[in-house]
Amino acid sequence: MKRVRVLIKPKEGLLDPQGRAVEEMLRDNGFKVQHVKVGKLVEMEVEEGEDVKKLVEKFIINPLIEDYEIEEL
Amino acid sequence: MKFAVCVFPGSNCDYDTYYVIRDVLEKDVEFVFYDQKDLSRYDCAVLPGGFSFGDYLRPGALASKTPLAEAVYEFGQRGKLVIGICNGFQILTELHLLPGALLPNLNMRFVCKDVLLRVENGDTPITKELDRGDILRVPIAHHDGRYYVPEEELKEMEERGQILFRYVDQEGNPTEEANPNGSVSNIAGVMNREGNVFGMMPHPERASEDILGSHDGLMLWYSLISD
C-alpha cells in the first residue's frame, strides 16, 4: 500500500469567497498576502498499481470547478 | 402518470414532495431508495431537496455515485422526465445530466427566504402552463446555490432556451440585489439540451398550497401532468 494525498482547490479564475474572506482577514492583521485559496484535502492508502488519477478525476473532484494535485507520501 | 421520489440518506424534502404529488396533484407516487436501480415503472423521477450524504465532499457528489443515481442517469438519457429540486439539482449536475455546477453562496451563508422567479422559457414540459416573463414567488433554502457554467456554454444554453428561471426583483429585472447566491446571470433553474431533465434551486413543493403562503409552485407540477 502507498499513502497519497489529494489537494483540491477552487479552479483558477473562479470566485472563492472563503479564500477572499481569509485574505481580507490576513491583510487586516497586517500580512502582505494575495491570491488566498481555501480548498480541501483527501488522504488515502491505495494498493500499488491502483489508478489514482482516474479515481480522483472520476470520483473525488469536479473538474468544472476544482483543480487538484496528487502527492505521494 | 406515475412519479418516483428518489430518496437518498439525508434527503429531507422527500415527504413534502410525495405529499404534493399524492394529495395535491392526486397522482400515483412512490418512494424509491438510493440502493435501488429500477425506475422502469415510472414516468417521472423527482430528486428532492435535503443534504444527501451530509453534503460530504460536495453537495450531491456522493449521491451521484449510488445505484439509484445510475438508474436516474439512464432514465434521463432515455428521454424520461427528471426533476431535481435544490439538493436534487446539485445531484443532477454532479451526475452530468445537467450542465454546470452549484458552488457555495457568495455570502457563505445558508439563505432561506421567498424569492421571485421569472420564467425564461414557457415552452418546456415543466413550464408549459406558464408564459415567458411570468413571475413566481417560491422559497429557496440552501447554502450551495451559486450556479456556475463557463461563459461559452452559458451562451449556448441561452440560445437553446435551456435557462428556465432567473432571480428577479419586483419589477421583473434580474438585478444583483435580487440574486440571493451569486449565480451567474441570476440563474435559478435550467434544463438539459433535450428538454427532459430539469433542475432548480427554489422549492416548488413548498409553494403548492395557499396555506404555505404561495401556490405559484403548483404551476410547475400542473405543467408536468398536463397533456
HADDOCK unambig.tbl for C-alpha pairs under 7 A between the chains (distance, minus, plus):
assign (segid A and resid 17 and name CA) (segid B and resid 106 and name CA) 5.98 0.50 0.50
assign (segid A and resid 17 and name CA) (segid B and resid 108 and name CA) 6.93 0.50 0.50
